[in-house]
Amino acid sequence: MFSEKYPDVVFAKVDTEHQTELAQSCQIRSIPTLMLFREQILLFNQAGALAPAQLADVLDKVKQLDMHQVKASIKQQQDTATE
């Protein structure tokens, strides 16, 4: 079970029929949709299911990201967009 292998990860399921506002704000268009956030930043978004090995790979990669670098890249993109 992934929740046992990744105890520091929060796994959540959204009922898009009852949580329509959340589904719209996350732009969920098909089910299932896998979204991975870290420090409130969307880092992965894919419609469709992943095989267990693929999910483990994505989780490991997201956990290894340097969030200071991610935030700096986002800021640079935002600065460029406002110029």
N, C-alpha and C positions, 0 to 999 in steps of 0.2 A: 504494500500500500504506500502510495507516494507521501501521504501525510506522516507516515512513520519514518520514511527515509529522509524527509525534509521537514523536520519539526519546526523550523524557524520560518516556514512559508505558510501563508494563510491561503487556503483553498476555499473559494466561494462559488456558489451557484446562484444565478439570477433567474427568477421566474419572469421572463420578458412579457408575459401576458398581464401580470399584475404589477410589475415594476416598469411600466411603459416609459416613464420619464427618464429613468436610469438607462434603459435600453436605447432610447433616442439619443441621450447625451453621449453614450459610448458608441453610437452609430452601429449597433448590432443589427445586422441585416439577415443573418442566417444562423441556424442553430445546428450543431454547436459552434460557438466562437470562443477561442482561447485568447485571453488577454493577460499579459504579465506586466505588473506595475512594480516599480521599486522606488521608494521615496516619492510617491505620488506621480511618477513619470511613467507613461506608457512606453514599454520597451519592446513589446511583442504583441502582435495582433494578427490572428489568422482564423479564418472561417474553416470549419472542418476539424475532425478529430486527428490526434497524433497517436502514433504507435507508442507504447511505453518507452522504448529506447529513445525515440525522438523527443518525447516530453522530458525525459531525464537529461538529454543533451541540451535542450533549450534552457531548462532550469539551471543547470550547471553554468552555462555561458552567461546567463543573466546575473547569477550570484557572483561571478568573477569580474564583472564590469567595474571599472574605476568610475564611480559616480561623480567624482570631481571633474573628470574628463568629459563625462556625458553632459553635465551641467554647463561646462565651459563651451562645449560644442553647440548646445541649444542656445546659449546666450549669443554666440557668434552668429548663428543663423538668424536669430531675432534682430540683431543689430544690422545685419546685411539687408534684411527684409524691410527695415524702416529707413534705409538710406535712399 
